[in-house]
Amino acid sequence: MIARSSARARRVDIEREFATEAHEISESDITPLATSRGRAMKSLRVPRSDELDYWRVPAWSMSASDLDTACDRLGVDSAKREELHTAVIAEARRYLRRTKQEEATPPLSRQKAQLAKVEDVAGRLMREVEKLARSPDAEFALLYELRRQSRDAGICNTFELATPRTIADVLRLIAWLRDGAIDGSSFVDERSGPKSRPSLHLFVQSLCSLYKQITGKQATHNPHDKTQYTGTPRSEAGRFVEFIVRLVDPEVTPTQISTAMSHVVSELRRQETT
């Protein structure tokens, strides 16, 4: 009986402490988001050296003769030479960095399989958490620790996600994670039809924007020589883009560049009309 009384008294003490902390956490909600985010950032995992390698900007330079060729293809004078030179080097390095990141990216089928695992784990976790309703001491302990650790980590309590008051709150949070995995799988679903690598698509897109910036003309795409389909860029913008892309990455074929050009030019045209 004495042991039970002591345990009950301890439970009351903990509940009082819980109520006090709930009040403190509630008041801390007015703390600016940047402060809470800054504290939380301290606990983020530091990337390994091999992971950082994919984010380093590779060295790449453009020779004077290649710059001359690019200027000739655009028909611009020396006044635009340095602007073109600086922009091409910046975009080339971004492209090379993105290609390194793509090399470490698994295929979409494997990425979707990982989302399916998250969905499955979240579903099983929900079922286990629901069982805590039959174990009130364990339920209380879980809620108490979730709130305490959220407070200690300085996690922002936006929408009260960080301070669940009941098991139903916890279940809603897990369901949010589960549903995100379900919808995320649809979001990354493979597109149909011809497509280019994201890095190549973005590189071509930036070069088309650069073409307009330097020449003042909208980029166009024409894969035909008169009436004969060639599958290679034939417009002025297309020849400029092909020259730069293959200068930076000789493994990219003219056909791949033409495919990317067709998507990019269509997107730019839609943006102009909206």
LOMI-829503 format. One line per field, with one value per atom (N, C-alpha, C): x, y, z; residue in one letter. Coordinates in steps of 0.2 Angstrom, whole numbers. Layout:
N
X X, ...
Y Y, ...
Z Z, ...
residu A, ...
This chain:
274
X 4, 0, 4, 10, 14, 17, 19, 22, 18, 11, 6, 5, 5, 4, 9, 15, 21, 21, 19, 19, 13, 7, 2, 4, 8, 10, 15, 19, 24, 20, 15, 11, 8, 5, 3, 8, 14, 19, 21, 21, 23, 18, 11, 6, 6, 8, 9, 14, 20, 25, 23, 20, 17, 13, 8, 4, 8, 13, 18, 21, 24, 28, 23, 17, 12, 11, 11, 10, 16, 22, 28, 28, 27, 27, 22, 16, 11, 13, 16, 19, 25, 29, 34, 32, 26, 24, 25, 25, 26, 33, 38, 45, 45, 49, 50, 52, 49, 51, 58, 61, 69, 72, 71, 74, 73, 67, 66, 69, 69, 72, 80, 83, 90, 92, 88, 90, 89, 84, 83, 88, 91, 96, 102, 104, 110, 110, 104, 104, 104, 104, 104, 111, 110, 116, 121, 127, 132, 133, 133, 134, 141, 142, 148, 152, 159, 163, 162, 159, 158, 151, 147, 140, 142, 146, 148, 151, 154, 157, 152, 146, 141, 139, 140, 138, 143, 149, 155, 154, 156, 155, 161, 161, 167, 170, 176, 180, 179, 177, 177, 178, 182, 183, 182, 182, 180, 186, 188, 194, 192, 197, 195, 192, 195, 193, 185, 184, 177, 172, 174, 170, 169, 174, 173, 168, 168, 163, 156, 156, 149, 146, 151, 149, 147, 150, 149, 142, 141, 134, 128, 130, 124, 124, 130, 130, 130, 134, 135, 142, 142, 149, 153, 158, 163, 160, 155, 152, 148, 146, 142, 147, 153, 158, 159, 160, 162, 155, 150, 143, 142, 143, 142, 146, 153, 158, 156, 155, 153, 147, 142, 136, 136, 140, 141, 145, 150, 154, 150, 146, 142, 137, 133, 128, 132, 137, 141, 143, 145, 147, 141, 135, 129, 127, 127, 126, 130, 137, 141, 140, 138, 137, 130, 125, 119, 120, 124, 125, 129, 133, 136, 131, 126, 121, 116, 115, 111, 114, 121, 124, 123, 122, 121, 113, 109, 102, 99, 96, 93, 87, 86, 80, 74, 69, 62, 59, 60, 56, 59, 65, 68, 66, 65, 63, 56, 51, 44, 44, 48, 48, 50, 54, 56, 50, 46, 40, 35, 35, 30, 32, 38, 41, 39, 40, 38, 30, 26, 19, 17, 21, 20, 22, 28, 30, 25, 23, 19, 12, 9, 3, 4, 10, 11, 12, 15, 16, 10, 5, -2, -5, -5, -8, -5, 2, 5, 3, 3, 1, -6, -10, -17, -18, -13, -13, -12, -9, -7, -13, -19, -25, -27, -24, -25, -20, -15, -9, -8, -12, -12, -6, -2, 4, 9, 9, 14, 11, 5, 2, 4, 4, 6, 13, 17, 24, 26, 23, 25, 23, 17, 15, 20, 21, 26, 32, 35, 42, 42, 37, 36, 36, 32, 32, 39, 42, 48, 53, 54, 59, 58, 52, 51, 53, 52, 54, 61, 64, 72, 75, 72, 75, 74, 69, 67, 63, 60, 56, 50, 49, 43, 36, 32, 25, 20, 22, 17, 11, 5, -1, -1, 3, 3, 6, 10, 12, 17, 21, 27, 24, 18, 16, 9, 9, 3, 0, -6, -9, -13, -15, -18, -15, -17, -14, -17, -23, -26, -22, -19, -14, -8, -6, 0, -2, -8, -10, -11, -14, -15, -8, -3, 4, 7, 6, 8, 4, -2, -6, -4, -2, 0, 7, 11, 17, 15, 11, 8, 5, 1, -2, 2, 7, 13, 16, 18, 21, 17, 10, 6, 5, 4, 4, 10, 16, 22, 24, 22, 23, 20, 14, 10, 14, 17, 20, 26, 30, 36, 35, 29, 27, 31, 33, 37, 32, 35, 31, 31, 26, 26, 30, 32, 35, 42, 45, 52, 54, 59, 61, 69, 71, 78, 80, 86, 88, 87, 85, 83, 89, 95, 101, 102, 101, 101, 95, 89, 84, 85, 87, 89, 94, 99, 105, 102, 98, 96, 91, 87, 83, 87, 92, 96, 100, 102, 105, 100, 94, 89, 87, 87, 86, 92, 98, 104, 104, 102, 101, 97, 91, 86, 90, 93, 96, 102, 105, 111, 108, 104, 102, 95, 91, 85, 79, 81, 76, 74, 68, 65, 68, 70, 73, 68, 70, 65, 69, 65, 67, 65, 70, 68, 72, 70, 74, 74, 72, 71, 76, 79, 83, 78, 75, 70, 64, 63, 57, 59, 66, 69, 70, 67, 68, 75, 79, 86, 86, 82, 82, 88, 90, 96, 94, 96, 94, 96, 92, 94, 93, 89, 88, 94, 95, 100, 101, 96, 96, 98, 95, 97, 104, 107, 114, 119, 117, 121, 120, 114, 113, 117, 117, 120, 128, 130, 138, 140, 136, 138, 138, 132, 131, 136, 138, 143, 150, 151, 157, 158, 153, 153, 153, 149, 148, 147, 153, 153, 149, 147, 144, 136, 134, 127, 126, 121, 120, 116, 117, 112, 105, 103, 96, 94, 98, 96, 95, 99, 98, 92, 91, 85, 78, 78, 73, 72, 77, 77, 74, 77, 75, 67, 65, 58, 53, 55, 52, 52, 59, 60, 57, 57, 54, 47, 44, 36, 35, 39, 37, 38, 43, 45, 39, 37, 31, 25, 23, 18, 18, 24, 25, 24, 26, 25, 18, 14, 6, 2, 5, 1, 3
Y -6, 0, 6, 6, 12, 13, 8, 8, 11, 9, 12, 19, 21, 28, 32, 30, 33, 34, 29, 29, 34, 34, 39, 46, 47, 54, 56, 52, 53, 55, 51, 53, 60, 62, 68, 74, 72, 77, 78, 73, 73, 76, 75, 78, 86, 88, 95, 98, 94, 97, 97, 92, 92, 98, 100, 106, 112, 113, 118, 119, 114, 114, 115, 113, 114, 122, 125, 132, 136, 133, 137, 136, 130, 129, 133, 134, 138, 145, 147, 154, 155, 150, 150, 150, 149, 149, 156, 161, 168, 169, 165, 166, 166, 170, 170, 164, 162, 155, 155, 160, 160, 157, 159, 157, 150, 147, 140, 136, 138, 135, 135, 140, 140, 135, 134, 129, 122, 121, 114, 113, 117, 116, 113, 115, 112, 105, 102, 94, 91, 94, 91, 87, 82, 78, 81, 81, 84, 79, 81, 77, 74, 68, 65, 68, 67, 70, 68, 61, 59, 62, 64, 67, 74, 77, 84, 85, 80, 80, 81, 79, 80, 87, 91, 98, 103, 100, 105, 107, 113, 116, 114, 110, 108, 114, 113, 118, 117, 123, 123, 130, 130, 137, 136, 142, 143, 147, 144, 147, 153, 157, 163, 161, 156, 154, 151, 147, 145, 151, 156, 162, 166, 166, 169, 166, 159, 155, 156, 156, 158, 165, 170, 176, 177, 173, 173, 170, 164, 161, 165, 170, 174, 181, 182, 188, 194, 194, 200, 202, 209, 212, 211, 214, 214, 216, 221, 224, 218, 213, 208, 202, 202, 197, 194, 199, 197, 195, 198, 196, 188, 187, 180, 175, 177, 173, 171, 176, 175, 170, 172, 168, 161, 159, 153, 149, 151, 148, 146, 151, 149, 144, 144, 139, 132, 132, 126, 122, 126, 123, 121, 124, 122, 115, 115, 109, 103, 104, 99, 96, 101, 99, 95, 97, 93, 86, 85, 79, 74, 77, 73, 71, 75, 73, 68, 68, 63, 56, 56, 50, 46, 50, 47, 46, 47, 47, 40, 36, 30, 31, 26, 26, 28, 30, 32, 26, 20, 14, 13, 14, 12, 18, 24, 29, 28, 26, 25, 19, 14, 8, 11, 15, 18, 22, 26, 29, 24, 18, 13, 10, 10, 7, 12, 18, 23, 23, 22, 21, 15, 10, 4, 4, 7, 8, 13, 18, 23, 19, 15, 12, 7, 3, -1, 3, 8, 12, 15, 17, 19, 13, 7, 2, 1, 1, 0, 6, 12, 18, 17, 15, 14, 9, 4, 0, 3, 9, 12, 14, 15, 16, 11, 5, 0, 0, 5, 5, 13, 15, 22, 25, 21, 24, 25, 20, 20, 26, 27, 33, 39, 40, 46, 47, 42, 43, 45, 42, 44, 52, 54, 61, 66, 64, 68, 69, 63, 64, 67, 67, 70, 78, 80, 87, 90, 86, 88, 88, 83, 83, 89, 90, 96, 102, 103, 109, 110, 105, 105, 106, 103, 104, 111, 114, 121, 120, 115, 114, 118, 122, 126, 123, 125, 122, 124, 126, 128, 123, 125, 120, 115, 116, 111, 104, 104, 97, 95, 99, 97, 96, 97, 96, 93, 86, 82, 82, 83, 82, 76, 72, 66, 61, 55, 50, 51, 54, 56, 61, 65, 70, 66, 62, 58, 54, 51, 47, 52, 58, 62, 64, 65, 66, 61, 54, 49, 48, 49, 49, 54, 60, 65, 62, 59, 56, 51, 46, 41, 44, 48, 51, 55, 58, 61, 57, 51, 45, 43, 42, 40, 45, 51, 56, 58, 57, 58, 53, 47, 41, 43, 46, 49, 54, 59, 65, 63, 58, 56, 51, 50, 45, 47, 42, 43, 46, 51, 54, 50, 50, 47, 51, 48, 51, 53, 56, 58, 62, 62, 66, 66, 72, 73, 73, 72, 72, 79, 79, 86, 91, 88, 93, 96, 91, 94, 99, 97, 101, 108, 109, 115, 119, 115, 118, 122, 118, 121, 127, 126, 131, 138, 137, 143, 146, 142, 144, 148, 145, 149, 156, 156, 162, 167, 164, 168, 171, 166, 169, 175, 175, 180, 187, 185, 191, 194, 190, 193, 196, 193, 195, 199, 198, 202, 198, 192, 188, 182, 180, 174, 168, 163, 157, 153, 150, 145, 139, 134, 127, 125, 122, 120, 114, 108, 102, 99, 104, 102, 106, 103, 106, 107, 113, 114, 109, 104, 100, 93, 92, 86, 86, 81, 81, 78, 82, 80, 77, 80, 78, 82, 87, 91, 98, 102, 109, 113, 117, 121, 128, 130, 138, 141, 147, 151, 149, 150, 148, 141, 136, 129, 128, 131, 130, 133, 138, 141, 136, 134, 129, 123, 120, 114, 115, 120, 122, 122, 125, 126, 119, 116, 110, 105, 104, 99, 101, 107, 110, 108, 108, 107, 99, 96, 89, 85, 83, 80, 74, 71, 64, 65, 72, 73, 73, 70, 70, 75, 77, 83, 81, 75, 72, 74, 72, 73, 81, 85, 92, 95, 92, 94, 92, 86, 84, 89, 91, 96, 103, 105, 111, 111, 106, 106, 107, 104, 105, 112, 114, 121, 126, 126, 132, 132, 126, 125, 129, 127, 130, 137, 140, 147, 151, 147, 150, 151, 146, 146, 151, 152, 157, 164, 165, 172, 173, 168, 169, 170, 168, 168, 174
Z 0, 0, 0, 4, 4, -2, -6, -12, -17, -17, -21, -20, -14, -12, -14, -14, -16, -24, -27, -34, -37, -33, -34, -33, -28, -26, -32, -34, -39, -45, -47, -53, -53, -47, -46, -47, -44, -45, -52, -56, -63, -67, -65, -69, -68, -61, -60, -64, -64, -68, -76, -78, -85, -86, -82, -83, -83, -79, -79, -85, -88, -94, -100, -99, -105, -105, -99, -99, -102, -100, -102, -110, -112, -120, -123, -120, -123, -124, -119, -119, -124, -125, -129, -136, -138, -145, -148, -144, -147, -149, -147, -149, -156, -159, -166, -169, -175, -178, -179, -181, -183, -177, -171, -165, -163, -164, -163, -168, -174, -180, -179, -176, -175, -170, -165, -160, -163, -166, -169, -174, -178, -183, -180, -173, -170, -170, -170, -169, -176, -181, -188, -189, -192, -194, -198, -197, -201, -207, -213, -219, -219, -221, -222, -228, -227, -232, -239, -240, -247, -249, -245, -247, -249, -245, -247, -254, -256, -263, -268, -267, -272, -273, -268, -267, -269, -270, -272, -279, -281, -288, -292, -297, -301, -304, -305, -309, -316, -320, -327, -330, -335, -338, -345, -348, -356, -359, -364, -368, -372, -373, -377, -384, -387, -394, -394, -388, -387, -386, -382, -381, -388, -392, -398, -402, -402, -406, -404, -397, -394, -396, -396, -398, -405, -409, -416, -418, -414, -415, -413, -408, -406, -410, -413, -417, -413, -407, -402, -403, -401, -401, -394, -394, -388, -381, -382, -376, -372, -375, -371, -370, -372, -371, -364, -360, -353, -349, -351, -348, -350, -356, -358, -355, -355, -352, -345, -341, -334, -333, -337, -336, -338, -343, -346, -341, -338, -333, -327, -325, -319, -320, -326, -328, -329, -332, -333, -327, -322, -315, -312, -312, -309, -312, -319, -322, -320, -320, -318, -311, -306, -300, -299, -303, -303, -306, -311, -314, -309, -305, -299, -294, -293, -288, -291, -298, -301, -301, -301, -301, -295, -289, -283, -281, -286, -285, -288, -284, -286, -291, -295, -300, -296, -300, -297, -294, -297, -295, -288, -286, -280, -275, -277, -273, -271, -276, -274, -269, -270, -265, -258, -258, -251, -248, -252, -249, -247, -251, -249, -242, -241, -234, -229, -230, -225, -224, -229, -228, -223, -225, -221, -214, -213, -206, -202, -205, -202, -200, -204, -203, -197, -197, -191, -185, -185, -179, -176, -181, -179, -175, -177, -174, -167, -166, -160, -155, -158, -153, -151, -155, -153, -147, -146, -141, -134, -134, -128, -124, -128, -124, -118, -119, -114, -109, -109, -105, -103, -98, -96, -94, -90, -88, -94, -98, -104, -109, -109, -113, -110, -104, -100, -101, -100, -101, -108, -113, -120, -121, -119, -120, -116, -110, -106, -109, -112, -115, -121, -125, -132, -130, -126, -124, -121, -117, -114, -119, -123, -128, -133, -135, -140, -137, -130, -127, -127, -124, -124, -130, -136, -142, -146, -143, -145, -152, -152, -159, -159, -164, -165, -164, -161, -159, -164, -170, -175, -176, -176, -176, -171, -165, -160, -161, -167, -169, -164, -161, -156, -149, -147, -141, -140, -142, -142, -135, -134, -128, -127, -132, -131, -137, -136, -141, -147, -148, -154, -158, -154, -157, -160, -157, -159, -166, -165, -171, -177, -176, -182, -185, -181, -183, -187, -185, -189, -195, -195, -201, -206, -204, -208, -212, -208, -211, -216, -214, -219, -225, -224, -230, -235, -232, -236, -240, -237, -241, -247, -245, -251, -256, -255, -260, -263, -259, -262, -268, -267, -272, -278, -278, -284, -287, -283, -285, -289, -287, -291, -296, -298, -303, -310, -313, -319, -325, -328, -334, -340, -344, -350, -356, -361, -367, -366, -371, -371, -365, -362, -356, -356, -353, -352, -345, -343, -336, -334, -327, -324, -325, -324, -324, -331, -337, -344, -345, -343, -344, -341, -335, -331, -335, -337, -341, -347, -351, -357, -356, -351, -349, -347, -343, -341, -347, -352, -358, -363, -363, -367, -364, -357, -354, -355, -355, -356, -364, -368, -375, -376, -372, -373, -369, -364, -360, -364, -368, -372, -379, -382, -389, -389, -383, -383, -387, -389, -393, -390, -391, -387, -391, -387, -390, -393, -399, -403, -404, -406, -408, -414, -418, -425, -426, -426, -427, -435, -439, -446, -451, -456, -461, -467, -468, -473, -471, -475, -473, -470, -470, -467, -460, -456, -449, -448, -444, -442, -435, -430, -423, -420, -423, -420, -420, -415, -415, -421, -425, -431, -430, -425, -424, -421, -422, -419, -412, -408, -401, -400, -404, -403, -405, -410, -411, -406, -403, -397, -391, -389, -384, -385, -391, -392, -392, -394, -394, -386, -382, -375, -371, -372, -369, -370, -377, -379, -377, -376, -374, -367, -363, -356, -355, -358, -358, -364, -367, -374, -375, -369, -370, -371, -371, -372, -380, -383, -390, -392, -399, -401, -401, -401, -401, -394, -389, -382, -380, -383, -383, -386, -392, -396, -392, -388, -384, -379, -375, -370, -372, -378, -381, -383, -385, -387, -380, -375, -369, -366, -366, -363, -367, -373, -377, -377, -376, -375, -368, -363, -357, -357, -360, -360, -364, -369, -373, -369, -365, -360, -355, -353, -348, -351, -357, -360, -361, -362, -363, -357, -351, -345, -341
residu M, M, M, I, I, I, A, A, A, R, R, R, S, S, S, S, S, S, A, A, A, R, R, R, A, A, A, R, R, R, R, R, R, V, V, V, D, D, D, I, I, I, E, E, E, R, R, R, E, E, E, F, F, F, A, A, A, T, T, T, E, E, E, A, A, A, H, H, H, E, E, E, I, I, I, S, S, S, E, E, E, S, S, S, D, D, D, I, I, I, T, T, T, P, P, P, L, L, L, A, A, A, T, T, T, S, S, S, R, R, R, G, G, G, R, R, R, A, A, A, M, M, M, K, K, K, S, S, S, L, L, L, R, R, R, V, V, V, P, P, P, R, R, R, S, S, S, D, D, D, E, E, E, L, L, L, D, D, D, Y, Y, Y, W, W, W, R, R, R, V, V, V, P, P, P, A, A, A, W, W, W, S, S, S, M, M, M, S, S, S, A, A, A, S, S, S, D, D, D, L, L, L, D, D, D, T, T, T, A, A, A, C, C, C, D, D, D, R, R, R, L, L, L, G, G, G, V, V, V, D, D, D, S, S, S, A, A, A, K, K, K, R, R, R, E, E, E, E, E, E, L, L, L, H, H, H, T, T, T, A, A, A, V, V, V, I, I, I, A, A, A, E, E, E, A, A, A, R, R, R, R, R, R, Y, Y, Y, L, L, L, R, R, R, R, R, R, T, T, T, K, K, K, Q, Q, Q, E, E, E, E, E, E, A, A, A, T, T, T, P, P, P, P, P, P, L, L, L, S, S, S, R, R, R, Q, Q, Q, K, K, K, A, A, A, Q, Q, Q, L, L, L, A, A, A, K, K, K, V, V, V, E, E, E, D, D, D, V, V, V, A, A, A, G, G, G, R, R, R, L, L, L, M, M, M, R, R, R, E, E, E, V, V, V, E, E, E, K, K, K, L, L, L, A, A, A, R, R, R, S, S, S, P, P, P, D, D, D, A, A, A, E, E, E, F, F, F, A, A, A, L, L, L, L, L, L, Y, Y, Y, E, E, E, L, L, L, R, R, R, R, R, R, Q, Q, Q, S, S, S, R, R, R, D, D, D, A, A, A, G, G, G, I, I, I, C, C, C, N, N, N, T, T, T, F, F, F, E, E, E, L, L, L, A, A, A, T, T, T, P, P, P, R, R, R, T, T, T, I, I, I, A, A, A, D, D, D, V, V, V, L, L, L, R, R, R, L, L, L, I, I, I, A, A, A, W, W, W, L, L, L, R, R, R, D, D, D, G, G, G, A, A, A, I, I, I, D, D, D, G, G, G, S, S, S, S, S, S, F, F, F, V, V, V, D, D, D, E, E, E, R, R, R, S, S, S, G, G, G, P, P, P, K, K, K, S, S, S, R, R, R, P, P, P, S, S, S, L, L, L, H, H, H, L, L, L, F, F, F, V, V, V, Q, Q, Q, S, S, S, L, L, L, C, C, C, S, S, S, L, L, L, Y, Y, Y, K, K, K, Q, Q, Q, I, I, I, T, T, T, G, G, G, K, K, K, Q, Q, Q, A, A, A, T, T, T, H, H, H, N, N, N, P, P, P, H, H, H, D, D, D, K, K, K, T, T, T, Q, Q, Q, Y, Y, Y, T, T, T, G, G, G, T, T, T, P, P, P, R, R, R, S, S, S, E, E, E, A, A, A, G, G, G, R, R, R, F, F, F, V, V, V, E, E, E, F, F, F, I, I, I, V, V, V, R, R, R, L, L, L, V, V, V, D, D, D, P, P, P, E, E, E, V, V, V, T, T, T, P, P, P, T, T, T, Q, Q, Q, I, I, I, S, S, S, T, T, T, A, A, A, M, M, M, S, S, S, H, H, H, V, V, V, V, V, V, S, S, S, E, E, E, L, L, L, R, R, R, R, R, R, Q, Q, Q, E, E, E, T, T, T, T, T, T
